[in-house]
């Protein structure tokens, strides 16, 4: 139990280091690839995002939806990638190869669709090489370039607002 607390503290230090070193440099390029981070205990209707991407005319095969779960025995075919606390080591070390490649992939937009403050989700959001990071939580505003503060159940409002802001930013 004490080791778990020390491990979480080391991960939190790493997240803070990443966020303090972050320089927001959003390009003017149009959106081609989108990634989504979900917390399965809060939201599990991942298919909504795939349909939404098609509505926006985003048909790249590189779109990725990954989910965080506390249950390691989750069905593998539901998401492109899922991960759990066991996939993280001390000082923010990533043990999952798929998750590591997700972080290094330069997506045009990263959507963080979760409200609860989960250290592992924040680590992925902070470490991601995504150009534009969009979130719905105001817990740590340093994580995102754009925050659309809606309830998780208001996915349609989120989709409308995201489309509006991407249009304003000339990303669509």
Protein Blocks (a to p, Z undefined) as FASTA:
>chain_A
ZZmmmmmmmmmmmmmmmmmmpccdddfbdcfbdcddddfklocclmlmmmmmmmnopabf
kbccddddfblkbcfklpmbdcdfklpceehiafbfklmmmmmpccfbdcdddfbdcfkl
mmmmmmpccfbdcdfbfkbmmlpmbdcdddfklmmlmmmmmmmmmmmnopZZ
